[in-house]
Amino acid sequence: MGINFDVSRPKARSSINMTTKFHTIGLIGKPHHQGTNQTLKRLHYWLTMQGFEVLVEERVATELGPNIIAVDLLEIGARCDLAIVVGGDGNMLGAARVLARFDLGVIGVNRGNLGFLTDLPPDAFEEALAKVLDGEFDTEHRFLLEAEVYRHGMLKASNTAVNEAVLHPGKIAHMIEFEVYIDDQFMYSQRADGMIVSTPTGSTAYALSAGGAILTPNLQALILVPMFPHTLSCRPIVVDACSTIKMVVSPENGENLEVSCDGHVHLAVLPGDEIIVRRSSERLRLIHPKGHNYFHVLRTKLGWGSKLF
């Protein structure tokens, strides 16, 4: 689904007025996927006929035929007013980790399974997208996480996450020991299979499957969800998004661990390392068709009951 875009971070563009009409649009999708390619071809043709300049992410550009302007994700971020991601939530997450540093809107066409972050239908996107391009849309900001691994006081690795940062064993599931601090205040020691630190965006993803609560996107909060804790009284906890989460891995852990960002970027962790997770300064600007309703999305995707009367 997503990939690790390990790139330096250029300075974001100056702010633009998102109520103005879009001019340059970037297309991003899942490579080597027949359905995604079909939708990308339709999008490219339709947008070109509307008079937009269209840039295509280079991983999928070669599959769309000739006369395609192929660029990398950084150039899409720097040059485009809007990015359209075709695929599932995983594709959106991979693109978002790069595009969040730029000042552009991002909208998704769902070619995946659940599609919490991808609003537009793949086979009938034209009507809804036309309204968005005419300025009829809702804007929503989602904050990201910054995960850092320190060894003997020195930063060894870092990356960002839209959904969650997860401390866990590397290849074989087993119980690990670590301490958890909130704003340098000791909270508890933990024996578990790992710990999930999730944003509200990620609260409907891995954290939900591990028993965490759903946080509505407008909340400025993080949720910490222990994975199969040895103590039955240990439960998920919600903290302020301004909090700094520190996890200190016990030196007695016999094997190397990892911190995974959105399940795709993996940071190596050794016994004794410290992991710092905090809110990133970067924000993803999601564009939704006008009238987007988060609870309608939850009912549809999670199979909740409809109104009784």
N, C-alpha and C positions, 0 to 999 in steps of 0.2 A: 504494500500500500504506500506509505510514505517512505522517503529515503533520508539519509543523513546528509544535509547540505552543510558541510563543514567549511564555511567561507567567512572571510573577514566582513565586518559590518560597515558599509559606507554610510556617510551622513544622509539622513532622510531629507526628502525634498521639503521646501517650505509649504505651509498649509495652502490647500486650494479650496475654493467654494464648491462644496459637493452638490449645491442646488443648481449649478450650471450644467449645461449639457455635456455629456461625455464626448471625447474626441478620439482617444486612442485606447484600444481595448486589448487586453492580453488573454490568450486562451491557454489553459493548463489542463492536462488530463493524465490518466493512467496509461503508460505505454503498453503496446502489444495487447490491447483489449478491443475486440471487435466492436462491441456496442459503444464504447467510448469514442473510437475512431469515427463511427457513423455520426454520432452527435457532434463531434468537433468539426467534421466536414460540413454538416448542415449549418452550424453556427458560423463558420468562416464565410461560407457563401452568403448567408443571410445578412451578416454584419457588413460584409463588403458591398453588397447591393444597397445597403442603407447609407453608404458613404463613410463608414468609419475606417480609420487606420487600424489594422488588426495585426498584432504580433503573436507568434505561436511559440510556446516553450519548446526548446530544441529537442527534448526527448521524444516528443510526439510529432514534431513538424515533418520529419522524413516520411511518416506514414500517411500524410494528408495530400501528397502529390506536389506538382510544381507550383511556382509562383507564390510560395509561402515565405514570409519574413520570419526566419528562425532566430530566436535569441534565448539567452539563459534567464533564469528566474530573477536575477538581480537587475537585468535590463528591463524586464517587465515591470518590476517595482519602480525603477527610476523613470521610465518613460510613459507608463500607462495611467489613465484616470480610473480604470476599472479592470479587475481581473475576474475572469469566469473560470471556475474550476469544475471540470466534468469528472465525475467518479463518485466514490463514497466518502465517508468522513475521514478515512485514513489519508486519502489524497488531499483533502482540504487541510488536514493537520500538517502534512509535509510542506505544502505551499505556504501555509500561514506562518510557520516558524521563520520563513525568510521574508515574506511580504509584510509582516507586522511592523517592521522597522521603517516602512515607507508610508507615505500619506496617500493611500488609494483605497477604494472600496473593493470588497471581495464578495462575490455571490457564487453559489454552487448550483450545478445541475446534477441531480441525483442519478448515479449509475451504480450505486452500491446497495447495501441491505437496508439498514435503518435510516440513515440520512438525516441525523439531527441537525447538521450544519448545511445541508444542501437542499434548497427550497424548490427549485424549478424542476418540472417533469421533463424527462429526456425526449419524449415524443411530441410534446406540445408546448414548447417553451416560448414560442414567438409572441403570443399575446401578452403574457406576463412580463417578458423581457422588454417588449416595446414600451410598456408603461414605465418600467424602471428607467429605461434610457431617455424617456421624456421627462424624468424628474419625479415620477410618482413612486417613491420608495421610502422605507423606514431604515434608519441607521442605528446600529447597535454596536457598542464597543465591548470587547472581551479582553480582559487582561491575561497576560502570560506569566509563567513562572521562570525564574532563573535558578538553575541547580548547579552547585559548585562542589568540587571534591578537593579537600585540603589534606595534605600529608606533611606532618611535622611543621605545620604552620604555613606551608607554601601551597599556592593554588596549582593543582595538577590537571584539572579538566573542568569544563563548564559547557552548558548548552541551555537552550530554552525549551519550554513545553507549553502547549496550549491546553492540554487535558490534565496531565499529571506527571509527577516525578515519583518513581518507585524504587525504593531500596529493596533488593532481593538477592538470593543466591544466584551465582552465574548460570550454571547449566543444570544442576541437579537440585530439586526442591528439598530443602531441609531447614530445620529451625536455626535461627541466628539470634545473637544477643546484641543489644544496642541500647543506648540511653537517648532520651528525647528531651530537648530543651526548647522552651518557647520564650523568645526575647531574653535569652541567657538565664531564664529561671528553669530549674530542673522540674520536669513534669513526672516522668517515671522511667524505669528501666523496663525493657521489653524482651520477652522470648517469644518469637513468632517467625513465620515464614517471610516476613518483610513488612514494609510500611508504605502506604500510598498517601502522598500529599497531593490533593486535587484542587483545581479551580472549580468554580460553579459550572463552567463548560464541561469539565471532565466528570462532574458528579453523576452524569447519566451514562458514563462509560465504565471503565474498570472499577472505579470506586463503588458504583452501584452494584455490580456483580459480587463485590466483597462485603456487601451489607451496609454501605454508606447511605446517607440521606441525599435526596435530590435538593440542590441549591438553585434557586432561580437565578438567571444570568445577571440580574441587576444587583445582586448581593456582592458587597465587597468583603468576601470571606474565603477562607480555605477550610477544607475538611481533611482531617487525618484519619485514615482507616487502617488499623492493623490487620494483617493477613494471617488468619488462623492463629490467633494469640493463644499462648499456653494457659493464660488466666482467663476464665470465662467472664469475669467481671469487667474486663477491658472492652470498651466500646468506642466507636468513632467519636471524635470531638471536633467541633467547629470553632475556629479562631478567627480573629480579625485579619483581613488581607494584608494589613501593614506589619503583621507579626513576622519575625524571622525564626524559621524552624531549623534547629540544629540536631542532627543525629550523629552520635559518636559510636562507632563500631567497636565492640569489645576486642581487645588484643588477643583474647583467647579463641576467637573464631578461627577455625583451622583452615578455612578455604577462602579464596578470593570471592568478592561480591561484585554487584553492579548497581548503578543507578540508571534506570531507563527513563528517557523522556518521550512521552507519548508512545512507548513501546517500540520505537524505531531507532533512537539515538542512545547508545550504550556507553556509560562512563565507568571505567574500571575503578574498583574500590578494594583496598587492602585492609586487613585487620588493624585497628587503631586509627583509621582515617576519620575525618569529620566531614559530614555532608551538610551544606547550608542550602536551604531552599527559601526563596523569598519572591515577592511579587516583582516582576520585571517592569522596567519603564516602558516597554513596548506594549502596544495594544493592537489587536486585530479589529479592523473596521468592517463589520459584516453589513451587507446590504440585503434587505428583505423586500419582497413585493409589498405594496401598501396593504395594511390590515393584518400583517403577520401576527399570529397569536401563539405564544409559547405553550400555553396549556392545551391548545388544539394539537400542537405537535406531539406533546406527551401522550395525549389520549390516542392519537393515531399510531404512534410508534410503539407504545407499550401496551396497547390493547385495553386501555381503561374503559370503563362503562360510559355510555352516552347519557344524556339527560333523560330523567324518568318522566318528566311532565313539563 
